[in-house]
Amino acid sequence: MHPLRFFSRLQQFAERQALGDTQGTYSYAQLVAAADAVSSRLGNATGQPICFLYPSSFDYAAVLFGIWQSGGIAVPLCITHPPAEWAYVLSDTGCPKVWIHPQYESGIGQAAAMLPHPPAIVVQADIGRLSSSVKTLTTASDIYLVDEHSPALMIYTSGTTGKPKGALHTHASIAAQIQSLSKAWAWQANDEILNILPLHHVHGLINMLCCALWNGAHCLLRNKFDAAEVWEWFKEPSATLFMAVPTVYQRLIQYWEQAPQNVQAEYSAAARKLRLMVSGSAALPVPVLQRWQEITGHFLLERYGMTEIGMAISNPLVGERKAGFVGKPLPGVSVRLVNENGEVQTDAEAIGEIQVKSPTLFRAYWQRPEATAQSFSPDGWFRTGDMAQRDADGNYKIMGRLSADILKISGYKVSALEIEDTILAHPAVQACAVIGLPHPEKGEQAVAFVVLTNPAALPEVQQWLKTQLAPYKQPTEWHVADELPRNAMGKVQKSVLKAQTLG
């Protein structure tokens, strides 16, 4: 997809409502004009990473499309990260500019102060006001020197090396993701979706925001989840689509169960009229799926994907959906299972690592050629690191991660090694190990074992870590030990720690 094609589609829907946020409602024409304004200020950013930090809002979308119009690589930052994590991304990308909303100016200033060569900081809010004197995009010359194979988006994801890596997508891979989901889930211009998910991940950014805008639909953006607001939105005649992580559905169920009976009836009737509800980013517990169906009549559509591949597998929009399964490969996506010996598994009930070939695949990890090479098989299939079983009908069931050091917390892929490395930076910590344990709402939780110079220093370490890592990466359990179990080679035996904790 040449970037101009997306802008052309936006212009086709000029007078339709594109976005709504807490400040108002905006048309597609306003979005195009605001993106023009951002691009005019950016100038030629061809091939440059441009980091940006905005709440879920019209301004976020305007900056995203403005970066693309300038030929840049959009790098969305997470609004809940501490300055230390922002500083890491700014340094790793080497971005010359970071666009931010004024509410983050102090935090980004702290992050920039940590760097020997900080980027230029562009502070801009209410971007719609910038667009009044800017022309509307009309010709291909308004897009700088990029094509469909040019890099467009970089999303940071944790890996086995510990520190997050930037997964680089092209305009073509983004378009392939959008078109695959548009076909599979029958997106249409009269759809309206409430987006309560963060926009620095594929789920909220591609599956929801970009799919909505590609199809001329209306996307309502919110920065946080509010159960009452979601249930009330279900009552809106325009509401047609809802997508969330399992934790959200669990909390919606809890809210419904605490409501008076007459309100429960209203909520259930409202939810039933939506045409599709999707769950993803973490395994959906079958009891949650069943209870949601009892309340709303919706058998949630589960799907499987990750930052590097977009969505790869999905239950059908029309047809049987199986509890505990994520369905079959999406249009244009090839999936295979490979055992530990590298042998492709073709039998019914086969189990193996999920490997993917698809036009939706990312190009590379930013400036990490070795990590990129290791993530692909010799014959070009992406190694997801996820284990699955395929039934006789071709449906896939996710069995877990190959690596015990990759945790899936509330839909986020989190590296235990990153958490360990950060904790070990505190002077009171002599040794550390982090494991993942089951959690009823989050899927998994991080549990930390530490050897301290003084056991009384634990609260200090915990408080300090809050300034270093995002909230979802914080261990929810801490254990102070005299020593950690190790094998003959000195490697910490995490299986022993897990067995001890589970009893």
ZICOR-V175670 format. One record per helix or strand of 2 or more residues. SS is the DSSP state (2 for helix, 1 for strand). FROM is the first residue (numbers start at 1). LEN is the number of residues. Records with the same first field share a line. If there is no record, write none. Layout:
SS->FROM-LEN / FROM-LEN
//
This chain:
2->3-10 / 28-15 / 58-12 / 83-11 / 102-12 / 127-7 / 140-3 / 171-14 / 202-13 / 227-8 / 246-13 / 261-12 / 286-11 / 369-6 / 416-9 / 455-11 / 471-3 / 494-9
1->17-5 / 24-4 / 49-5 / 73-4 / 97-4 / 120-4 / 151-7 / 165-6 / 192-4 / 218-4 / 241-4 / 276-4 / 301-6 / 310-5 / 327-3 / 333-6 / 344-2 / 350-9 / 364-2 / 382-9 / 396-6 / 406-4 / 412-4 / 429-11 / 443-10 / 477-4
//
